[in-house]
Amino acid sequence: MRYLRQTVFGLLLALVFVGAQAASVTCNFMSETQITTDGKWLKSDMDFMKLYDIFGDGLVLPLENALLANLDSNKVFKAGETKRGVAYLMGGDMGVTGKLISVNGDVITIYDGMCDVSFGG
C-alpha cells in the first residue's frame, strides 16, 4: 500500500512538473514579401542583414500547451500576436514553418521562415 501511495504521488508530481514547463517558439525569418490588399505583388526581399536588424536572433513567442497539438495537424494555426503582426505556424515533415503577417493601410507584409519549439522554464 505504501508503495502504491509513493507511486501515485510520484506520478502526480511528474504531471505537475510537466504541466509547469512552458513552451516557446523561436522563428528565424528568411524572406519578406509585400503585396497589396487587392493582390498586387510589390516586392520580395531576402536581405538577411535587414531581417537580422529587425528580428535579431529570432522572434520568440510563448506557446500555450493547447496549441502544441496543432503542430501535429499539418494545418496552419494562429500562434500569437506581436507589435509587428500576427504569427502563424504549421508543423510538417520538414519542421515548423512560421509566417508573421501585418497589414498597414493597403500593404500586407509577410515574413517567412522556419521555427523551433523549446520547452522549459
C-alpha positions as CSV (number, residue, x, y, z in Angstrom):
1,M,0.0,0.0,0.0
2,R,2.8,2.4,0.9
3,Y,4.5,1.6,-2.5
4,L,1.2,2.4,-4.3
5,R,0.9,5.8,-2.5
6,Q,4.5,6.7,-3.3
7,T,3.9,5.7,-7.0
8,V,0.8,7.8,-7.2
9,F,2.5,10.7,-5.5
10,G,5.4,10.5,-7.9
11,L,3.1,10.4,-10.9
12,L,1.2,13.5,-9.7
13,L,4.4,15.3,-9.0
14,A,5.6,14.4,-12.6
15,L,2.4,15.7,-14.1
16,V,2.7,19.0,-12.2
17,F,6.3,19.4,-13.3
18,V,5.5,18.6,-17.0
19,G,2.5,20.9,-16.9
20,A,4.6,23.7,-15.4
21,Q,7.1,23.6,-18.2
22,A,6.4,26.5,-20.6
23,A,6.8,26.0,-24.3
24,S,8.1,28.7,-26.6
25,V,8.7,29.0,-30.3
26,T,11.6,30.9,-32.0
27,C,11.2,31.8,-35.6
28,N,14.0,32.9,-37.9
29,F,12.7,34.7,-41.0
30,M,14.4,34.3,-44.3
31,S,12.3,36.5,-46.6
32,E,9.9,39.4,-46.6
33,T,7.2,39.8,-49.2
34,Q,4.8,42.7,-49.7
35,I,1.6,42.6,-51.6
36,T,-1.4,45.0,-51.7
37,T,-4.8,44.1,-50.3
38,D,-6.1,43.7,-53.9
39,G,-3.3,41.1,-54.7
40,K,-0.6,43.2,-56.5
41,W,2.8,41.9,-55.7
42,L,5.0,44.8,-54.6
43,K,8.3,43.2,-53.6
44,S,10.2,40.2,-52.2
45,D,13.3,40.6,-50.3
46,M,15.9,38.1,-48.9
47,D,18.2,40.7,-47.3
48,F,19.4,38.6,-44.3
49,M,21.1,41.6,-42.6
50,K,17.8,43.6,-42.8
51,L,15.9,40.7,-41.3
52,Y,18.5,40.3,-38.6
53,D,18.3,44.0,-37.8
54,I,14.5,43.6,-37.4
55,F,14.4,40.3,-35.5
56,G,17.8,39.7,-34.1
57,D,18.3,36.1,-33.2
58,G,14.7,35.4,-33.9
59,L,11.2,36.2,-32.9
60,V,10.3,34.4,-29.6
61,L,6.7,33.7,-28.7
62,P,5.3,31.8,-25.7
63,L,3.3,28.8,-27.0
64,E,0.3,27.7,-25.0
65,N,0.1,23.9,-24.3
66,A,-3.3,23.8,-26.0
67,L,-1.6,24.9,-29.3
68,L,1.1,22.3,-29.2
69,A,-1.2,19.6,-30.6
70,N,-1.8,21.8,-33.6
71,L,1.8,21.3,-34.7
72,D,1.0,17.6,-35.4
73,S,-2.1,18.5,-37.5
74,N,-0.1,19.8,-40.5
75,K,-2.6,22.8,-40.6
76,V,-1.9,26.5,-40.2
77,F,-2.9,28.0,-36.9
78,K,-2.5,31.3,-35.1
79,A,0.3,31.2,-32.6
80,G,0.2,34.7,-31.2
81,E,0.5,38.4,-31.9
82,T,3.4,40.8,-31.7
83,K,3.8,44.5,-32.4
84,R,5.0,43.5,-35.9
85,G,1.9,41.4,-36.7
86,V,0.2,38.1,-36.3
87,A,2.3,34.9,-36.1
88,Y,1.1,31.7,-37.8
89,L,2.7,28.3,-37.5
90,M,2.4,25.0,-39.4
91,G,4.1,21.7,-38.4
92,G,5.1,19.3,-41.1
93,D,7.6,16.7,-42.2
94,M,10.4,19.3,-42.6
95,G,9.8,21.0,-39.2
96,V,7.8,24.0,-38.2
97,T,7.1,26.8,-40.7
98,G,6.3,30.3,-39.5
99,K,4.8,33.4,-41.0
100,L,4.4,36.8,-39.5
101,I,1.8,38.9,-41.3
102,S,0.9,42.5,-40.8
103,V,-1.4,44.9,-42.7
104,N,-0.6,48.6,-42.9
105,G,-3.0,50.5,-44.9
106,D,-3.4,48.6,-48.2
107,V,0.0,46.8,-47.9
108,I,0.3,43.3,-46.5
109,T,3.8,42.3,-45.3
110,I,4.6,38.6,-44.9
111,Y,7.8,37.4,-43.2
112,D,8.5,33.8,-43.9
113,G,10.8,31.4,-42.0
114,M,11.4,28.3,-40.0
115,C,10.8,27.9,-36.3
116,D,12.0,25.8,-33.4
117,V,9.8,24.8,-30.4
118,S,11.5,24.5,-27.0
119,F,10.3,23.5,-23.6
120,G,11.4,24.6,-20.1
121,G,11.2,27.4,-17.9
